[in-house]
Amino acid sequence: MSQMDTGDEIEVFYWPTPNGFKVTIMLEELAVPYRISPIDITAGDQYSDEYTDVSPNNRIPAIRDYCPPDGRKVATVFESGAILLYLAEKYGKFLPEDFALRSACLQWLFWQAGGLGPMGGQAHHFRLYAREKIDYAIDRYTTECNRLYGVMERRLQEREFLADEYSIADVACLPWIYRHERQGQKLEDFPRLQRWYQTLMSRQPVIKGLAVASDLRDDSAFTSDRGREVLFGRDSDPEET
């Protein structure tokens, strides 16, 4: 892991996956200094002792903040949803001040972390990465993703964003909808969700956040013998992909 440059405030331990995209999109939206420390999850970098000190669950992303608001010299945060909340509170952006809207924002943030992400990750795994094509698992997670897309479709029926105003709830959900084809979903089946998606994908910070270190990712590594051993063995979680 490299040392921070003097002008960098946030160090992001990162690999270009949906959960990683959340943090780079958020930082681009905030327009704050940050730098990337790559963690190659297909090579097992996430299991190093040094990274375990940053992310006890051995998953990406995580951050180090060299200017935390409470006066500490450095703060570390792991779990992508917690990182979004930390950054929103620190910089006072993308987290509604209104009590009801803030509550809605947090509900949809937790909905993503507990539903859309894990189910989308399982769909990716069984549709793309598993050695054995298991029809039951493919159907199970593809169907559940379809249901979750329908939940978002209903939520967006009378509002532009998940919590009425653009927030970390939208930032959290977008990278998983960005992978809709991998989940066997067609956005044209969800016109309100498609409109939301197109609106967010036209934002320059989103475009920049999705492009960060994109050259690092080699999808073939996820289906190599080494990649499968590292990612999909006893100690790994397909949600990362």
RALIN-V372943 format. One record per run of one state. SS is the DSSP state (~ for helix, > for strand, _ for the rest). FROM is the first residue (numbers start at 0). LEN is the number of residues. If there is no record, write none. Layout:
SS & FROM & LEN
SS & FROM & LEN
//
This chain:
_ & 0 & 9
> & 9 & 5
_ & 14 & 3
~ & 17 & 13
_ & 30 & 3
> & 33 & 5
_ & 38 & 6
~ & 44 & 3
_ & 47 & 1
~ & 48 & 6
_ & 54 & 7
> & 61 & 4
_ & 65 & 9
> & 74 & 4
_ & 78 & 1
~ & 79 & 12
_ & 91 & 7
~ & 98 & 31
_ & 129 & 5
~ & 134 & 21
_ & 155 & 12
~ & 167 & 10
_ & 177 & 2
~ & 179 & 4
_ & 183 & 3
~ & 186 & 3
_ & 189 & 1
~ & 190 & 11
_ & 201 & 2
~ & 203 & 8
_ & 211 & 2
~ & 213 & 3
_ & 216 & 2
~ & 218 & 4
_ & 222 & 2
~ & 224 & 8
_ & 232 & 5
~ & 237 & 3
_ & 240 & 1
//
